[in-house]
Amino acid sequence: MKVKACRECRTITTKPVCPKCKAALSDDFSGLAIVMDAEGSEIAKVMKITEKGRYALRVR
Ligand SMILES: [Zn+2]
């Protein structure tokens, strides 16, 4: 099971395309942010994340 990150919204997924924005994925990413509460999370604000989920900090 290969984990990849979306180049657009940085969602981490095991699916062939991003489940949120259908953009291309990259397997070259680093860091992991788990957002439980997008509205109350400072990380989510900085990363402009509006939904809970798992996100890569950097995608190349
Ligand atoms: Zn995406």
PDB file of the backbone (N, CA, C, O) and the ligand in Angstrom, with CONECT records:
HET     ZN  A 101       1
ATOM      1  N   MET A   1       0.854  -1.189   0.000  1.00  0.00           N
ATOM      2  CA  MET A   1       0.000   0.000   0.000  1.00  0.00           C
ATOM      3  C   MET A   1       0.889   1.239   0.000  1.00  0.00           C
ATOM      4  O   MET A   1       1.554   1.536   0.992  1.00  0.00           O
ATOM      5  N   LYS A   2       0.895   1.956  -1.118  1.00  0.00           N
ATOM      6  CA  LYS A   2       1.777   3.104  -1.285  1.00  0.00           C
ATOM      7  C   LYS A   2       1.038   4.382  -0.886  1.00  0.00           C
ATOM      8  O   LYS A   2      -0.048   4.669  -1.389  1.00  0.00           O
ATOM      9  N   VAL A   3       1.637   5.129   0.010  1.00  0.00           N
ATOM     10  CA  VAL A   3       1.027   6.374   0.460  1.00  0.00           C
ATOM     11  C   VAL A   3       1.584   7.531  -0.361  1.00  0.00           C
ATOM     12  O   VAL A   3       2.795   7.654  -0.545  1.00  0.00           O
ATOM     13  N   LYS A   4       0.685   8.370  -0.847  1.00  0.00           N
ATOM     14  CA  LYS A   4       1.089   9.515  -1.658  1.00  0.00           C
ATOM     15  C   LYS A   4       0.402  10.784  -1.155  1.00  0.00           C
ATOM     16  O   LYS A   4      -0.563  10.734  -0.392  1.00  0.00           O
ATOM     17  N   ALA A   5       0.929  11.918  -1.607  1.00  0.00           N
ATOM     18  CA  ALA A   5       0.358  13.198  -1.188  1.00  0.00           C
ATOM     19  C   ALA A   5      -0.070  14.010  -2.405  1.00  0.00           C
ATOM     20  O   ALA A   5       0.595  13.996  -3.441  1.00  0.00           O
ATOM     21  N   CYS A   6      -1.184  14.715  -2.266  1.00  0.00           N
ATOM     22  CA  CYS A   6      -1.711  15.533  -3.356  1.00  0.00           C
ATOM     23  C   CYS A   6      -0.836  16.769  -3.574  1.00  0.00           C
ATOM     24  O   CYS A   6      -0.440  17.429  -2.613  1.00  0.00           O
ATOM     25  N   ARG A   7      -0.538  17.076  -4.824  1.00  0.00           N
ATOM     26  CA  ARG A   7       0.277  18.254  -5.134  1.00  0.00           C
ATOM     27  C   ARG A   7      -0.484  19.556  -4.909  1.00  0.00           C
ATOM     28  O   ARG A   7       0.134  20.603  -4.715  1.00  0.00           O
ATOM     29  N   GLU A   8      -1.795  19.510  -4.932  1.00  0.00           N
ATOM     30  CA  GLU A   8      -2.601  20.730  -4.794  1.00  0.00           C
ATOM     31  C   GLU A   8      -2.967  21.024  -3.336  1.00  0.00           C
ATOM     32  O   GLU A   8      -2.697  22.115  -2.833  1.00  0.00           O
ATOM     33  N   CYS A   9      -3.580  20.053  -2.662  1.00  0.00           N
ATOM     34  CA  CYS A   9      -4.088  20.331  -1.316  1.00  0.00           C
ATOM     35  C   CYS A   9      -3.319  19.575  -0.240  1.00  0.00           C
ATOM     36  O   CYS A   9      -3.603  19.732   0.947  1.00  0.00           O
ATOM     37  N   ARG A  10      -2.334  18.745  -0.647  1.00  0.00           N
ATOM     38  CA  ARG A  10      -1.437  18.044   0.271  1.00  0.00           C
ATOM     39  C   ARG A  10      -2.127  16.971   1.099  1.00  0.00           C
ATOM     40  O   ARG A  10      -1.565  16.512   2.093  1.00  0.00           O
ATOM     41  N   THR A  11      -3.310  16.566   0.722  1.00  0.00           N
ATOM     42  CA  THR A  11      -3.954  15.434   1.373  1.00  0.00           C
ATOM     43  C   THR A  11      -3.121  14.178   1.156  1.00  0.00           C
ATOM     44  O   THR A  11      -2.625  13.933   0.056  1.00  0.00           O
ATOM     45  N   ILE A  12      -2.973  13.387   2.212  1.00  0.00           N
ATOM     46  CA  ILE A  12      -2.272  12.108   2.097  1.00  0.00           C
ATOM     47  C   ILE A  12      -3.302  11.016   1.861  1.00  0.00           C
ATOM     48  O   ILE A  12      -4.310  10.927   2.563  1.00  0.00           O
ATOM     49  N   THR A  13      -3.030  10.190   0.862  1.00  0.00           N
ATOM     50  CA  THR A  13      -3.999   9.171   0.468  1.00  0.00           C
ATOM     51  C   THR A  13      -3.282   7.941  -0.078  1.00  0.00           C
ATOM     52  O   THR A  13      -2.110   8.000  -0.451  1.00  0.00           O
ATOM     53  N   THR A  14      -4.005   6.834  -0.116  1.00  0.00           N
ATOM     54  CA  THR A  14      -3.481   5.631  -0.762  1.00  0.00           C
ATOM     55  C   THR A  14      -4.211   5.398  -2.084  1.00  0.00           C
ATOM     56  O   THR A  14      -3.979   4.390  -2.752  1.00  0.00           O
ATOM     57  N   LYS A  15      -5.082   6.316  -2.458  1.00  0.00           N
ATOM     58  CA  LYS A  15      -5.842   6.173  -3.696  1.00  0.00           C
ATOM     59  C   LYS A  15      -5.019   6.671  -4.896  1.00  0.00           C
ATOM     60  O   LYS A  15      -4.034   7.385  -4.711  1.00  0.00           O
ATOM     61  N   PRO A  16      -5.418   6.299  -6.122  1.00  0.00           N
ATOM     62  CA  PRO A  16      -4.642   6.712  -7.304  1.00  0.00           C
ATOM     63  C   PRO A  16      -4.711   8.213  -7.601  1.00  0.00           C
ATOM     64  O   PRO A  16      -3.767   8.766  -8.165  1.00  0.00           O
ATOM     65  N   VAL A  17      -5.799   8.875  -7.238  1.00  0.00           N
ATOM     66  CA  VAL A  17      -5.869  10.335  -7.364  1.00  0.00           C
ATOM     67  C   VAL A  17      -6.396  10.911  -6.048  1.00  0.00           C
ATOM     68  O   VAL A  17      -6.942  10.189  -5.213  1.00  0.00           O
ATOM     69  N   CYS A  18      -6.224  12.208  -5.881  1.00  0.00           N
ATOM     70  CA  CYS A  18      -6.683  12.859  -4.650  1.00  0.00           C
ATOM     71  C   CYS A  18      -8.201  12.720  -4.505  1.00  0.00           C
ATOM     72  O   CYS A  18      -8.937  13.061  -5.431  1.00  0.00           O
ATOM     73  N   PRO A  19      -8.683  12.223  -3.351  1.00  0.00           N
ATOM     74  CA  PRO A  19     -10.137  12.067  -3.164  1.00  0.00           C
ATOM     75  C   PRO A  19     -10.858  13.408  -3.034  1.00  0.00           C
ATOM     76  O   PRO A  19     -12.080  13.464  -3.179  1.00  0.00           O
ATOM     77  N   LYS A  20     -10.125  14.486  -2.764  1.00  0.00           N
ATOM     78  CA  LYS A  20     -10.770  15.786  -2.569  1.00  0.00           C
ATOM     79  C   LYS A  20     -10.793  16.618  -3.835  1.00  0.00           C
ATOM     80  O   LYS A  20     -11.841  17.142  -4.212  1.00  0.00           O
ATOM     81  N   CYS A  21      -9.640  16.750  -4.504  1.00  0.00           N
ATOM     82  CA  CYS A  21      -9.604  17.663  -5.652  1.00  0.00           C
ATOM     83  C   CYS A  21      -9.215  16.958  -6.955  1.00  0.00           C
ATOM     84  O   CYS A  21      -9.099  17.606  -7.995  1.00  0.00           O
ATOM     85  N   LYS A  22      -9.013  15.640  -6.908  1.00  0.00           N
ATOM     86  CA  LYS A  22      -8.705  14.839  -8.101  1.00  0.00           C
ATOM     87  C   LYS A  22      -7.395  15.226  -8.791  1.00  0.00           C
ATOM     88  O   LYS A  22      -7.166  14.885  -9.951  1.00  0.00           O
ATOM     89  N   ALA A  23      -6.556  15.932  -8.069  1.00  0.00           N
ATOM     90  CA  ALA A  23      -5.278  16.351  -8.658  1.00  0.00           C
ATOM     91  C   ALA A  23      -4.267  15.209  -8.614  1.00  0.00           C
ATOM     92  O   ALA A  23      -4.486  14.187  -7.965  1.00  0.00           O
ATOM     93  N   ALA A  24      -3.165  15.407  -9.314  1.00  0.00           N
ATOM     94  CA  ALA A  24      -2.102  14.409  -9.364  1.00  0.00           C
ATOM     95  C   ALA A  24      -1.427  14.285  -8.007  1.00  0.00           C
ATOM     96  O   ALA A  24      -1.360  15.246  -7.240  1.00  0.00           O
ATOM     97  N   LEU A  25      -0.931  13.094  -7.723  1.00  0.00           N
ATOM     98  CA  LEU A  25      -0.269  12.820  -6.458  1.00  0.00           C
ATOM     99  C   LEU A  25       1.232  12.723  -6.648  1.00  0.00           C
ATOM    100  O   LEU A  25       1.726  12.480  -7.749  1.00  0.00           O
ATOM    101  N   SER A  26       1.941  12.918  -5.554  1.00  0.00           N
ATOM    102  CA  SER A  26       3.390  12.771  -5.567  1.00  0.00           C
ATOM    103  C   SER A  26       3.792  11.831  -4.452  1.00  0.00           C
ATOM    104  O   SER A  26       3.233  11.893  -3.356  1.00  0.00           O
ATOM    105  N   ASP A  27       4.766  10.950  -4.719  1.00  0.00           N
ATOM    106  CA  ASP A  27       5.256  10.112  -3.616  1.00  0.00           C
ATOM    107  C   ASP A  27       6.483  10.740  -2.966  1.00  0.00           C
ATOM    108  O   ASP A  27       7.099  10.150  -2.079  1.00  0.00           O
ATOM    109  N   ASP A  28       6.832  11.955  -3.423  1.00  0.00           N
ATOM    110  CA  ASP A  28       7.974  12.655  -2.843  1.00  0.00           C
ATOM    111  C   ASP A  28       7.463  13.775  -1.931  1.00  0.00           C
ATOM    112  O   ASP A  28       7.367  14.935  -2.331  1.00  0.00           O
ATOM    113  N   PHE A  29       7.143  13.394  -0.706  1.00  0.00           N
ATOM    114  CA  PHE A  29       6.648  14.398   0.239  1.00  0.00           C
ATOM    115  C   PHE A  29       7.307  14.178   1.588  1.00  0.00           C
ATOM    116  O   PHE A  29       7.867  13.112   1.844  1.00  0.00           O
ATOM    117  N   SER A  30       7.243  15.187   2.456  1.00  0.00           N
ATOM    118  CA  SER A  30       7.839  15.042   3.785  1.00  0.00           C
ATOM    119  C   SER A  30       6.921  15.666   4.829  1.00  0.00           C
ATOM    120  O   SER A  30       6.164  16.594   4.545  1.00  0.00           O
ATOM    121  N   GLY A  31       7.007  15.144   6.012  1.00  0.00           N
ATOM    122  CA  GLY A  31       6.225  15.669   7.120  1.00  0.00           C
ATOM    123  C   GLY A  31       4.799  15.168   7.084  1.00  0.00           C
ATOM    124  O   GLY A  31       4.292  14.747   6.044  1.00  0.00           O
ATOM    125  N   LEU A  32       4.167  15.220   8.235  1.00  0.00           N
ATOM    126  CA  LEU A  32       2.792  14.751   8.328  1.00  0.00           C
ATOM    127  C   LEU A  32       2.074  15.591   9.372  1.00  0.00           C
ATOM    128  O   LEU A  32       2.513  15.688  10.518  1.00  0.00           O
ATOM    129  N   ALA A  33       0.972  16.194   8.965  1.00  0.00           N
ATOM    130  CA  ALA A  33       0.142  16.939   9.909  1.00  0.00           C
ATOM    131  C   ALA A  33      -1.204  16.259   9.978  1.00  0.00           C
ATOM    132  O   ALA A  33      -1.864  16.062   8.958  1.00  0.00           O
ATOM    133  N   ILE A  34      -1.613  15.899  11.184  1.00  0.00           N
ATOM    134  CA  ILE A  34      -2.943  15.311  11.357  1.00  0.00           C
ATOM    135  C   ILE A  34      -3.849  16.393  11.928  1.00  0.00           C
ATOM    136  O   ILE A  34      -3.656  16.862  13.050  1.00  0.00           O
ATOM    137  N   VAL A  35      -4.829  16.774  11.142  1.00  0.00           N
ATOM    138  CA  VAL A  35      -5.753  17.832  11.547  1.00  0.00           C
ATOM    139  C   VAL A  35      -7.060  17.192  12.008  1.00  0.00           C
ATOM    140  O   VAL A  35      -7.768  16.558  11.226  1.00  0.00           O
ATOM    141  N   MET A  36      -7.365  17.369  13.298  1.00  0.00           N
ATOM    142  CA  MET A  36      -8.583  16.793  13.855  1.00  0.00           C
ATOM    143  C   MET A  36      -9.716  17.818  13.826  1.00  0.00           C
ATOM    144  O   MET A  36     -10.887  17.488  13.639  1.00  0.00           O
ATOM    145  N   ASP A  37      -9.316  19.075  14.018  1.00  0.00           N
ATOM    146  CA  ASP A  37     -10.302  20.153  14.117  1.00  0.00           C
ATOM    147  C   ASP A  37      -9.782  21.326  13.293  1.00  0.00           C
ATOM    148  O   ASP A  37      -9.029  22.163  13.791  1.00  0.00           O
ATOM    149  N   ALA A  38     -10.188  21.375  12.044  1.00  0.00           N
ATOM    150  CA  ALA A  38      -9.631  22.359  11.105  1.00  0.00           C
ATOM    151  C   ALA A  38      -9.889  23.791  11.571  1.00  0.00           C
ATOM    152  O   ALA A  38      -9.050  24.665  11.353  1.00  0.00           O
ATOM    153  N   GLU A  39     -11.018  24.043  12.197  1.00  0.00           N
ATOM    154  CA  GLU A  39     -11.337  25.419  12.598  1.00  0.00           C
ATOM    155  C   GLU A  39     -10.544  25.880  13.816  1.00  0.00           C
ATOM    156  O   GLU A  39     -10.258  27.068  13.969  1.00  0.00           O
ATOM    157  N   GLY A  40     -10.192  24.929  14.681  1.00  0.00           N
ATOM    158  CA  GLY A  40      -9.487  25.307  15.898  1.00  0.00           C
ATOM    159  C   GLY A  40      -7.994  25.047  15.848  1.00  0.00           C
ATOM    160  O   GLY A  40      -7.298  25.259  16.840  1.00  0.00           O
ATOM    161  N   SER A  41      -7.493  24.595  14.717  1.00  0.00           N
ATOM    162  CA  SER A  41      -6.090  24.206  14.626  1.00  0.00           C
ATOM    163  C   SER A  41      -5.236  25.305  14.012  1.00  0.00           C
ATOM    164  O   SER A  41      -5.547  25.824  12.940  1.00  0.00           O
ATOM    165  N   GLU A  42      -4.146  25.657  14.710  1.00  0.00           N
ATOM    166  CA  GLU A  42      -3.215  26.660  14.182  1.00  0.00           C
ATOM    167  C   GLU A  42      -2.528  26.145  12.923  1.00  0.00           C
ATOM    168  O   GLU A  42      -2.323  26.892  11.966  1.00  0.00           O
ATOM    169  N   ILE A  43      -2.172  24.856  12.933  1.00  0.00           N
ATOM    170  CA  ILE A  43      -1.512  24.263  11.761  1.00  0.00           C
ATOM    171  C   ILE A  43      -2.433  24.359  10.551  1.00  0.00           C
ATOM    172  O   ILE A  43      -1.995  24.704   9.453  1.00  0.00           O
ATOM    173  N   ALA A  44      -3.686  24.060  10.753  1.00  0.00           N
ATOM    174  CA  ALA A  44      -4.653  24.112   9.664  1.00  0.00           C
ATOM    175  C   ALA A  44      -4.767  25.528   9.102  1.00  0.00           C
ATOM    176  O   ALA A  44      -4.888  25.714   7.891  1.00  0.00           O
ATOM    177  N   LYS A  45      -4.730  26.515   9.979  1.00  0.00           N
ATOM    178  CA  LYS A  45      -4.799  27.910   9.530  1.00  0.00           C
ATOM    179  C   LYS A  45      -3.605  28.273   8.670  1.00  0.00           C
ATOM    180  O   LYS A  45      -3.749  28.855   7.595  1.00  0.00           O
ATOM    181  N   VAL A  46      -2.416  27.918   9.160  1.00  0.00           N
ATOM    182  CA  VAL A  46      -1.180  28.230   8.431  1.00  0.00           C
ATOM    183  C   VAL A  46      -1.177  27.527   7.077  1.00  0.00           C
ATOM    184  O   VAL A  46      -0.749  28.097   6.073  1.00  0.00           O
ATOM    185  N   MET A  47      -1.658  26.280   7.056  1.00  0.00           N
ATOM    186  CA  MET A  47      -1.632  25.494   5.820  1.00  0.00           C
ATOM    187  C   MET A  47      -2.881  25.723   4.966  1.00  0.00           C
ATOM    188  O   MET A  47      -3.011  25.149   3.884  1.00  0.00           O
ATOM    189  N   LYS A  48      -3.795  26.560   5.454  1.00  0.00           N
ATOM    190  CA  LYS A  48      -5.039  26.852   4.751  1.00  0.00           C
ATOM    191  C   LYS A  48      -5.884  25.587   4.524  1.00  0.00           C
ATOM    192  O   LYS A  48      -6.460  25.384   3.455  1.00  0.00           O
ATOM    193  N   ILE A  49      -5.936  24.760   5.550  1.00  0.00           N
ATOM    194  CA  ILE A  49      -6.713  23.521   5.494  1.00  0.00           C
ATOM    195  C   ILE A  49      -8.086  23.777   6.110  1.00  0.00           C
ATOM    196  O   ILE A  49      -8.190  24.379   7.179  1.00  0.00           O
ATOM    197  N   THR A  50      -9.113  23.329   5.448  1.00  0.00           N
ATOM    198  CA  THR A  50     -10.465  23.574   5.948  1.00  0.00           C
ATOM    199  C   THR A  50     -11.194  22.293   6.346  1.00  0.00           C
ATOM    200  O   THR A  50     -12.291  22.342   6.901  1.00  0.00           O
ATOM    201  N   GLU A  51     -10.573  21.144   6.058  1.00  0.00           N
ATOM    202  CA  GLU A  51     -11.194  19.874   6.433  1.00  0.00           C
ATOM    203  C   GLU A  51     -10.228  19.055   7.248  1.00  0.00           C
ATOM    204  O   GLU A  51      -9.015  19.133   7.055  1.00  0.00           O
ATOM    205  N   LYS A  52     -10.775  18.250   8.180  1.00  0.00           N
ATOM    206  CA  LYS A  52      -9.896  17.376   8.945  1.00  0.00           C
ATOM    207  C   LYS A  52      -9.338  16.281   8.049  1.00  0.00           C
ATOM    208  O   LYS A  52      -9.936  15.912   7.038  1.00  0.00           O
ATOM    209  N   GLY A  53      -8.185  15.775   8.442  1.00  0.00           N
ATOM    210  CA  GLY A  53      -7.547  14.730   7.650  1.00  0.00           C
ATOM    211  C   GLY A  53      -6.058  14.698   7.896  1.00  0.00           C
ATOM    212  O   GLY A  53      -5.546  15.330   8.820  1.00  0.00           O
ATOM    213  N   ARG A  54      -5.364  13.941   7.043  1.00  0.00           N
ATOM    214  CA  ARG A  54      -3.910  13.846   7.150  1.00  0.00           C
ATOM    215  C   ARG A  54      -3.297  14.580   5.967  1.00  0.00           C
ATOM    216  O   ARG A  54      -3.704  14.386   4.822  1.00  0.00           O
ATOM    217  N   TYR A  55      -2.317  15.423   6.258  1.00  0.00           N
ATOM    218  CA  TYR A  55      -1.719  16.266   5.221  1.00  0.00           C
ATOM    219  C   TYR A  55      -0.204  16.199   5.285  1.00  0.00           C
ATOM    220  O   TYR A  55       0.383  16.085   6.361  1.00  0.00           O
ATOM    221  N   ALA A  56       0.419  16.271   4.120  1.00  0.00           N
ATOM    222  CA  ALA A  56       1.871  16.375   4.042  1.00  0.00           C
ATOM    223  C   ALA A  56       2.273  17.827   4.285  1.00  0.00           C
ATOM    224  O   ALA A  56       1.569  18.749   3.872  1.00  0.00           O
ATOM    225  N   LEU A  57       3.398  18.025   4.952  1.00  0.00           N
ATOM    226  CA  LEU A  57       3.866  19.393   5.175  1.00  0.00           C
ATOM    227  C   LEU A  57       4.509  19.953   3.904  1.00  0.00           C
ATOM    228  O   LEU A  57       4.366  21.137   3.598  1.00  0.00           O
ATOM    229  N   ARG A  58       5.211  19.102   3.175  1.00  0.00           N
ATOM    230  CA  ARG A  58       5.843  19.533   1.940  1.00  0.00           C
ATOM    231  C   ARG A  58       5.640  18.487   0.860  1.00  0.00           C
ATOM    232  O   ARG A  58       5.829  17.294   1.098  1.00  0.00           O
ATOM    233  N   VAL A  59       5.256  18.932  -0.325  1.00  0.00           N
ATOM    234  CA  VAL A  59       5.120  18.035  -1.477  1.00  0.00           C
ATOM    235  C   VAL A  59       5.988  18.583  -2.585  1.00  0.00           C
ATOM    236  O   VAL A  59       5.910  19.768  -2.910  1.00  0.00           O
ATOM    237  N   ARG A  60       6.813  17.734  -3.169  1.00  0.00           N
ATOM    238  CA  ARG A  60       7.679  18.185  -4.264  1.00  0.00           C
ATOM    239  C   ARG A  60       7.111  17.750  -5.600  1.00  0.00           C
ATOM    240  O   ARG A  60       7.700  18.035  -6.643  1.00  0.00           O
TER     241      ARG A  60
HETATM  242 ZN    ZN A 101      -5.964  17.304  -3.464  1.00  0.00          ZN2+
END
